[in-house]
Amino acid sequence: MSLFLIFPALGIYAKPVIFCGHEDNDLYGLMVDEGLEVKLFKSLDDALDAAPRNSGLFVAAEGYPEDRTQISAEQYSIARKKKVRMFIEFPSSIPGMSLPDECYHGALERAVVTSDIFGAGLPEMSLLTVNDCHIIPAEAENPVMVYAKVAGFDRAEYGLTDTDVYPLLFMHDNMTMAAMSALSNFRTARFGPGLSWRLVWETLLGWLTGEDVSLDSWEPDPRPMFSRDEPLPENARLNAVMKGTEWLYNARFFIHPSWKQKAMEYQSDINNPSGPPVPQQCLNGDGCHGVLEGHQSYIYHDGSQRYRYWRRCDVQGEVAFLLAASSDLTGSDKYRQCSENLLDFMFYEAEYRQGTHNDRNSPVYGLLGWGDNANWVFYSDDNARAVLGAIGASALIDSQRWNTMITENILANFRTSSRQGFHGERLHEQDIIDNGWQFYANRDYTFINMNFESYCWALYLWLYDKTGYRPLLDKAKTAIKITMEAYPDNWHFLQGIQSEKARLLLPLSWLVRAEDTPEHRKWLDTIISDLLKEQDACGAFKENLGEGTGGSFGRTPSNAAYGTAESPLNFSNRDKVSDLLYTSNFILLGLNEAAHATGNHVYRDAVQRLADFIVRIQVDSEDHPDIDGAWFRAFDFGRWDYWAENADMGWGAWSTLTGWSQSWIVGTLALMEKGSCFWDETRDMDMEKDFNEALWMLEQ
């Protein structure tokens, strides 16, 4: 559709905008803030009666999504006779068209631009979100936008093939613009990207008013804490730690007995342990009943966001570290006590370490189950992060009463790893019971994937430093050597090569601590140097899909496949997106360890830039306390907005995670604020007695 058809007489309709709707409508408020002359009416009859000839009338969908906007043939006729340009949302009828009674309720679909009316800033096939969209499945020719499930970062890469297409916005009789859903609730429903929707509304209001419209007061919520270039205040990092910690409480993630039963009901489906947000009036727990995972990447039309209610074991230990680091920095007794409660819950109260996991005669003794509904599944990496969190928390709150549990878990994973030091993706309890742990210890097996393997190696090195037990060092060195010899062509990665490099930083840094040799420093520098090639001037690390066939989940292969598997945030390596779940959070931790292990100023400067970037993009929200202070998985540092391909079936672009993301970000920022690192803070933990008492676990 050409600009001429949309703007047949631009510049001659300098009349006030007649707005039919409520004063709390996002578009109405924006127009008022911009100084446009707007006249508000609650009744469409009154609005039509007051509308001057050749004026513009906006009819908002105030009953959305339950009730359609009522408009009659006579009201359409009045608008045409007065030559009123009318924009109507979610209408009950359109002259000459048949509108189905049932709406389609979307989930993974996005708005796709299908005309050139928005100019070069938003060309055809550009993508935008319309969260929790209820759309009337009308048939219309030459729509301005459609609603469809399509693959791509910011454009529909495969066009509109192999997908159902629903007209979202179209012209009718050149005088009426019809939206088959609600679009004027863009701020409330958190549509994105922000600058794209700004351009959309500047264009549509230009059509409605006949004037050039510039929306300079556009202010989204949520938004990044700081812009790309504004100077950070001296206390910015400290404030990020404090706000990032309080987020856990503001979001009601700590389970309280008064709503525990409802939480357990929501988590009962292991494939989708999700539900609506915990209401703000609910009481906060104190860690004795565990902590929830975070948010699912699903935003409702009222702007609230779906929660993930599963109590994963790794998250308990990681959040304990976050709280301990914050307590150490701020002196908060509340954080300290909650950290202790979480560790007691993880090791003693929950099922993770109960039953066969606590039977000395069982080959699964010492292992930690994955979560409430999958206690029979063992991910070695999840075990490692749970225990890594417990180590950090123990040191920072100066309590070592969990040392036995920590030691036994490290040795339990050590003895179920292969001769070369690898576990594979995951192990199952019954298989280990049937085979015996010796089967796994004696097998020859490699699985070069850092997301699954590398943090176990870091723990072997850490425990070696405390005990001098040589097999821990030897197995970690063997695994790391095999991994570096395979780099990069023979690496197996999940969603991209960057996250694999990120995860290897920690064991490489601690290998230099355990055995400082030129070769070990070279390995570390090789990975960091390659990572730094993707660090932007703003401090962000750009995602990289990797080359060849080494990835389990690459770019989305088709429109039909969108949202059906794990997926990266980017479609191509040109996309300027950072991943705060799989990559940048672990780079922050590992790069800080590398800087302290080596004294290398290049590493130090890089991690400082990354920390500043992460502080800048922390979520700032007045309207949504449950996300204020969080970090979403995705950040588009080109747009400076929370945007990415939302195709991952478990952890999409707007997901949060109290463990993986929040814990290592907040905890590391707290350590950096002290000028310290994880290795140094935990250096004096006395593990020898517990280790010697647990050595029976390695006897054949």
QUIBELCOR-V282266 format. One record per residue. PHI is phi in whole degrees, -180 to 180 (none if undefined). Layout:
PHI, PHI
//
This chain:
none, -86, -63, -64, -70, -78, -121, -68, -147, -59, 105, -110, -110, -80, -121, -66, -84, -94, -118, -105, 164, -103, -70, -89, -66, -60, -68, -60, -61, -65, -63, -64, -61, -80, 85, -70, -79, -127, -114, -98, -136, -90, -107, -67, -60, -65, -64, -65, -65, -85, -69, -66, -61, 63, -98, -116, -126, -109, -114, -84, -89, -74, -97, -63, -97, -73, -122, -81, -75, -77, -151, -102, -61, -65, -68, -61, -63, -62, -61, -65, -63, -87, 54, -90, -77, -125, -111, -126, -104, 50, -77, -77, -159, -139, -54, 80, -122, -105, -104, -60, -71, -91, -91, -98, -102, -86, -142, -94, -69, -134, -76, -123, -72, -126, -145, -105, -69, -91, 75, -67, -71, -148, -71, -56, 79, -67, -114, -142, -101, -129, -67, 52, -80, -106, -123, -77, -78, -83, -109, -148, -89, 52, -66, -78, -138, -127, -120, -158, -87, -135, -91, 140, -81, -129, -147, -75, -67, -106, 67, -111, -85, 57, -161, -79, -122, -119, -57, -105, -144, -154, -87, -134, 61, 63, -118, -127, -105, -117, -108, -85, -146, -90, -116, -77, -94, -59, -79, -60, -86, 61, -66, -148, -70, -60, -67, -68, -69, -60, -64, -59, -74, -62, -69, -69, -71, -62, -64, -71, -96, 76, -129, -72, -119, -123, -95, -76, -95, -57, -139, -75, -146, -80, -148, -65, -62, -137, -75, -63, -113, -68, -62, -81, -66, -61, -96, -61, -70, -62, -64, -64, -63, -65, -68, -67, -80, -64, -54, -60, -82, -63, -87, 60, -83, -83, -65, -110, -54, -69, -131, -61, -60, -65, -62, -68, -66, -66, -87, -66, -90, -63, -79, -153, -80, -132, -171, -66, -61, -67, -58, -63, -79, -72, -78, -86, -80, -121, 96, -67, -115, 92, -129, -77, -73, 144, -103, -82, -84, -135, -109, -79, -67, -91, 91, -74, -132, -66, -100, -103, -97, -73, -97, -81, -65, -60, -63, -62, -67, -66, -67, -59, -65, -53, -65, -66, -64, -69, -64, -61, -81, -106, 80, -75, -71, -61, -65, -61, -66, -66, -61, -61, -62, -65, -68, -63, -62, -65, -88, -122, -93, -76, -83, -56, -121, -107, 63, -61, -70, -120, -102, -60, -89, -94, -69, -99, -56, 92, -77, -109, -66, -64, -173, -51, -95, -145, -70, -91, -105, -124, -96, -63, -67, -64, -58, -65, -71, -59, -76, -60, -62, -64, -64, -61, -64, -57, -68, -77, -104, 56, -141, -115, -78, -105, -59, -63, -62, -62, -63, -64, -70, -59, -71, -64, -75, -60, -79, -102, -94, -72, -55, -87, 97, -120, -108, 95, -63, -163, -118, -113, -56, -65, -64, -67, -64, -68, -89, 84, -67, -63, -57, -75, -68, -98, -81, -96, -159, -130, -147, -85, -146, -70, -61, -95, -113, -70, -74, -64, -63, -60, -69, -60, -68, -64, -71, -60, -61, -87, -124, 73, -77, -60, -57, -63, -64, -63, -68, -63, -63, -61, -64, -68, -63, -59, -65, -70, -68, -89, -77, -99, -65, -110, -78, -101, -128, -84, -110, 178, -75, -63, -66, -67, -62, -58, -75, -80, -60, -64, -65, -65, -65, -78, -68, -63, -64, -77, -152, -82, -126, -58, -66, -67, -67, -65, -58, -62, -68, -60, -68, -65, -60, -71, -63, -67, -63, -107, -90, -76, -59, -78, 104, -71, -103, -82, -71, -137, -70, 88, -110, 72, -109, -79, -95, -74, -133, -95, -60, -60, -78, -163, -62, -64, -83, -61, 83, -106, -154, -63, -155, -72, -81, -105, -98, -140, -76, -81, -70, -89, -128, -109, -108, -95, -104, -107, -127, -64, -63, -80, -64, -57, -63, -69, -71, -66, -65, -65, -63, -75, -70, -111, 73, -72, -71, -65, -63, -61, -65, -66, -72, -66, -64, -64, -62, -62, -60, -65, -62, -64, -97, -57, -69, -117, -146, -85, -85, -130, -62, -78, -119, -66, 101, -88, -124, -72, -62, -110, -144, -90, -82, -77, -79, 58, -154, -83, -150, -176, -69, -104, -90, -66, -72, -115, -134, -78, -61, -107, -77, -123, -144, -61, -88, -44, -82, -61, -67, -76, -70, -63, -61, -71, -60, -64, -65, -66, -61, -85, 75, -125, -149, -62, -59, -68, -68, -105, -58, -92, -67, -95, -107, -63, -62, -64, -65, -62, -72, -100, -62, -57, -64, -97, -76, -74
//
